[in-house]
Amino acid sequence: MNETKIEWCDMSWNPVTGCLHKCEYCYARRIANRFKRPFEAIMFENTVEESDRLFEVDEKDVKYPYPFAFKPTFHTYRLNEPKIKTKSRTIFVCSMADLFGDWVPEEWILKVFDACKAAPQHKYLFLTKNPKRYLELEKKRLLPWEDNFWFGTSVTKPDDDFAWFREKKFHWFISMEPLLEGIDITTGSGVILPEWVIIGAETGNRKGKVVPEREWLRKIIEDCRTYNIPVFMKNSLKPIWGQRIITEYPW
């Protein structure tokens, strides 16, 4: 568990790393590839289908924290880290993965939940591009209802799936980073609006990087004001919005 530069949380915790979404703007993949074990990279990168390969690591490797690069990996030795931190923290769980991707075994998810419940002094924020997995777990009564669990959906454009929440049983938020198009957060018949909205622009120097338009931001903020939804704008928006960005929390 590490201090983080992500503005809306105190720490990031990665008991699971890796992802199969293959988003071209993904910063996590770049980091994981930088700190992979060279041998595993050569052995698995081009010869094994990613979907056929899941890994578990039970010992810390300081030199290679992502030994299998961005392949889905369960770092079981990290499960006790929240318990060690006695002071309350806001923790982004699996910033280097999508914990709720279809490829992630349910057993991994439940072990992460159990580790969170064992350290109730913290607030846990989850984020996924696959929110239907939340619903699948909820139907099995496996999604935690505790007040310190916050479940987020990553949304970059209007056709991303974020109209999934039908009952206000859980804390739910939307992260629009990187914002690639204008988005109407009020879309969806009978959908309960999120309790929090995070907005950010793509960072780095990727060719073809989308710079959000000021009008996109204005519309999102106006809708949030209409429905009393707190807004958190990341520092990456300062060149577009100006220095006085909005940094609100729902707690």
KAFENJO-V488147 format. One record per pair of residues at least 12 apart in sequence whose C-alpha atoms are under 10 Angstrom apart, sorted by the first residue. I is the first residue (numbers start at 1). J is the second residue. Records with the same first field share a line. If there is no record, write none. Layout:
I = J / J
//
This chain:
1 = 13 / 14 / 15 / 78 / 79 / 80 / 81 / 82 / 84 / 85 / 91 / 92 / 93
2 = 14 / 81 / 91
3 = 91
4 = 91 / 92 / 95
6 = 92 / 95 / 234 / 235
7 = 232 / 233 / 234 / 235 / 247
8 = 90 / 91 / 92 / 125 / 198 / 232 / 233 / 234 / 247 / 248 / 249
9 = 89 / 90 / 91 / 92 / 123 / 124 / 125
10 = 88 / 89 / 90 / 91 / 92 / 123
11 = 89 / 90 / 91 / 92 / 93 / 95 / 124
12 = 89 / 90 / 91 / 92 / 93 / 94 / 95 / 96 / 124 / 125
13 = 78 / 79 / 81 / 82 / 91 / 92 / 93 / 94 / 95 / 96 / 124
14 = 73 / 74 / 75 / 76 / 78 / 79 / 81 / 92 / 93 / 94 / 95 / 96 / 97 / 99 / 112
15 = 57 / 73 / 74 / 75 / 76 / 77 / 78 / 79 / 80 / 81 / 93 / 94 / 95 / 96 / 97 / 99 / 108 / 109 / 111 / 112 / 115
16 = 55 / 56 / 57 / 72 / 73 / 74 / 75 / 76 / 78 / 79 / 93 / 94 / 95 / 96 / 97 / 98 / 99 / 104 / 108 / 109 / 112
17 = 29 / 32 / 55 / 65 / 66 / 68 / 69 / 70 / 71 / 72 / 73 / 74 / 75 / 94 / 95 / 96 / 97 / 98 / 99
18 = 32 / 54 / 55 / 66 / 68 / 69 / 70 / 71 / 72 / 73 / 74 / 94 / 95 / 96 / 97 / 98 / 99 / 101 / 104
19 = 50 / 51 / 69 / 70 / 71 / 72 / 73 / 96 / 97 / 98 / 99 / 100 / 101 / 102 / 103 / 104
20 = 50 / 51 / 70 / 71 / 72 / 97 / 98 / 101 / 102 / 103 / 104
21 = 97 / 98 / 101 / 102 / 129 / 130
22 = 70
24 = 206 / 209
25 = 178 / 202 / 203 / 204 / 205 / 206 / 207 / 208 / 209 / 210
26 = 96 / 178 / 202 / 203
27 = 96 / 202 / 203 / 204
28 = 70 / 95 / 96 / 97
29 = 69 / 70 / 71 / 96 / 97
30 = 69 / 70
31 = 66 / 69 / 70 / 96
32 = 64 / 65 / 66 / 67 / 68 / 69 / 70 / 71 / 96
33 = 64 / 66 / 67 / 68 / 69 / 70 / 71
34 = 64 / 65 / 66 / 67 / 69 / 70
35 = 62 / 63 / 64 / 65 / 66 / 67 / 68 / 69 / 70
36 = 63 / 64 / 65 / 66 / 67 / 68 / 69 / 70
37 = 61 / 63 / 64 / 65 / 66 / 67 / 68 / 69
38 = 64 / 67 / 68 / 69
39 = 67 / 68
40 = 67 / 68 / 69
41 = 67 / 68 / 69 / 70 / 71
42 = 68
43 = 68
44 = 68 / 69 / 71
45 = 68 / 69 / 70 / 71
50 = 70 / 71 / 72 / 103
51 = 71 / 72 / 102 / 103
52 = 71 / 103
53 = 71 / 72 / 73 / 103
54 = 68 / 71 / 72 / 73 / 74 / 103 / 104 / 105
55 = 67 / 68 / 71 / 72 / 73 / 74 / 75
56 = 68 / 72 / 73 / 74 / 75 / 76 / 77 / 108
57 = 73 / 74 / 75 / 76 / 77 / 78
58 = 74 / 75 / 76 / 77 / 78
59 = 75 / 76 / 77 / 78
60 = 75 / 76 / 77 / 78
66 = 96
70 = 96 / 97
71 = 97
72 = 96 / 97 / 98 / 99 / 101 / 103 / 104
73 = 97 / 104 / 108
74 = 104 / 105 / 108 / 109 / 112
75 = 108
76 = 108 / 111 / 112
78 = 112 / 115
79 = 111 / 112 / 113 / 114 / 115 / 116 / 118
80 = 112 / 115 / 116 / 118 / 119
81 = 115 / 116 / 119
82 = 115 / 116 / 117 / 118 / 119 / 120 / 121 / 122 / 124
83 = 115 / 116 / 117 / 118 / 119 / 120 / 121 / 122
84 = 119
85 = 119 / 121 / 122
86 = 119 / 120 / 121 / 122
87 = 121 / 122
88 = 119 / 120 / 121 / 122 / 123
89 = 121 / 122 / 123 / 124
90 = 121 / 122 / 123 / 124 / 125 / 148
91 = 116 / 122 / 123 / 124 / 125 / 126 / 149
92 = 123 / 124 / 125 / 126 / 127 / 150
93 = 112 / 116 / 123 / 124 / 125 / 126 / 127
94 = 112 / 125 / 126 / 127 / 128
95 = 125 / 126 / 127 / 128
97 = 127 / 128
98 = 126 / 127 / 128 / 129 / 130
99 = 112 / 126 / 127 / 128 / 129 / 130 / 133
100 = 126 / 127 / 128 / 129 / 130 / 131 / 132 / 133 / 134 / 137
101 = 128 / 129 / 130 / 131 / 132 / 133
102 = 130 / 132 / 133
106 = 133 / 137 / 142
109 = 137 / 142 / 143
110 = 137 / 142 / 143 / 144
113 = 142 / 143 / 144 / 149
114 = 144
116 = 144 / 148 / 149
117 = 144 / 146 / 148 / 149
120 = 146 / 147 / 148 / 149
121 = 148
122 = 148 / 149
123 = 146 / 147 / 148 / 149 / 150
124 = 147 / 148 / 149 / 150 / 151
125 = 148 / 149 / 150 / 151 / 152 / 171 / 172 / 173
126 = 149 / 150 / 151 / 152 / 153 / 154 / 172 / 173
127 = 150 / 151 / 152 / 153 / 154 / 172 / 173 / 174 / 175
128 = 151 / 152 / 153 / 154 / 155 / 174 / 175
129 = 152 / 153 / 154 / 155 / 156 / 160 / 161 / 162 / 175
130 = 153 / 154 / 160 / 161 / 162
131 = 151 / 152 / 153 / 154 / 161 / 162 / 163 / 164 / 165
132 = 153 / 161 / 162 / 164 / 165
134 = 151 / 152 / 153 / 164 / 165
135 = 164 / 165 / 166
138 = 169 / 170
143 = 170
144 = 169 / 170
145 = 169 / 170 / 171
146 = 169 / 170 / 171
147 = 169 / 170 / 171
148 = 170 / 171
149 = 170 / 171 / 172
150 = 170 / 171 / 172 / 173 / 195 / 196
151 = 170 / 171 / 172 / 173 / 174 / 194
152 = 171 / 172 / 173 / 174 / 175 / 194 / 195 / 196 / 197 / 198
153 = 172 / 173 / 174 / 175 / 176 / 194 / 197
154 = 173 / 174 / 175 / 176 / 177 / 178 / 179 / 198
155 = 174 / 175 / 176 / 177 / 178 / 179 / 180 / 181 / 183 / 185 / 198 / 199
156 = 174 / 175 / 176 / 177 / 178 / 179 / 180 / 181 / 182 / 183 / 199 / 200 / 201
157 = 176 / 177 / 178 / 179 / 180 / 181 / 182 / 183 / 184
158 = 179 / 180 / 181 / 182 / 183 / 184 / 185 / 187
159 = 181 / 183
160 = 183
162 = 174 / 185 / 187 / 188 / 191 / 193 / 194
163 = 185 / 186 / 187 / 188 / 189 / 190 / 191 / 192 / 193 / 194
164 = 188 / 191 / 192
165 = 190 / 191 / 192 / 193 / 194
166 = 189 / 190 / 191 / 192 / 193
167 = 190 / 191 / 192
168 = 191 / 192 / 193 / 194 / 195
170 = 195
171 = 194 / 195 / 196 / 250
172 = 192 / 193 / 194 / 195 / 196 / 197
173 = 193 / 194 / 195 / 196 / 197 / 198 / 229 / 230 / 250
174 = 193 / 194 / 195 / 196 / 197 / 198 / 199 / 231
175 = 196 / 197 / 198 / 199 / 200 / 232
176 = 197 / 198 / 199 / 200 / 201 / 233
177 = 198 / 199 / 200 / 201 / 202 / 203 / 233 / 234 / 236
178 = 199 / 200 / 201 / 202 / 203 / 209 / 210 / 211 / 212 / 236
179 = 199 / 200 / 201 / 202 / 210 / 211 / 212 / 213 / 216 / 217
180 = 200 / 201 / 202 / 209 / 210 / 211 / 212 / 213 / 216
181 = 210 / 211 / 212 / 213 / 216 / 217
182 = 212 / 213 / 214 / 215 / 216 / 217 / 218 / 219 / 220
183 = 216 / 217 / 219 / 220
184 = 216 / 219 / 220 / 223
185 = 197 / 219 / 220 / 221 / 223 / 224
186 = 220 / 223 / 224 / 227
193 = 224 / 227 / 228 / 229
194 = 224 / 227 / 229 / 230
195 = 224 / 227 / 228 / 229 / 230 / 231 / 249 / 250 / 251
196 = 224 / 228 / 229 / 230 / 231 / 232 / 248 / 249 / 250 / 251
197 = 220 / 221 / 224 / 229 / 230 / 231 / 232 / 233 / 248 / 249 / 250
198 = 230 / 231 / 232 / 233 / 234 / 246 / 247 / 248 / 249
199 = 217 / 220 / 221 / 231 / 232 / 233 / 234 / 235 / 236 / 237 / 246 / 247
200 = 212 / 217 / 232 / 233 / 234 / 235 / 236 / 237 / 238
201 = 213 / 233 / 234 / 235 / 236 / 237 / 238 / 239 / 240
202 = 236 / 237
203 = 236 / 237
211 = 236 / 237 / 239 / 240
212 = 237 / 240 / 241
213 = 237 / 240 / 241
214 = 237 / 240 / 241
215 = 240 / 241
217 = 233 / 237 / 240 / 241
218 = 241
221 = 233 / 246
229 = 248 / 249 / 250
230 = 246 / 247 / 248 / 249 / 250 / 251
231 = 245 / 246 / 247 / 248 / 249 / 250
232 = 245 / 246 / 247 / 248 / 249 / 250
233 = 245 / 246 / 247 / 248
234 = 246 / 247
235 = 247
//
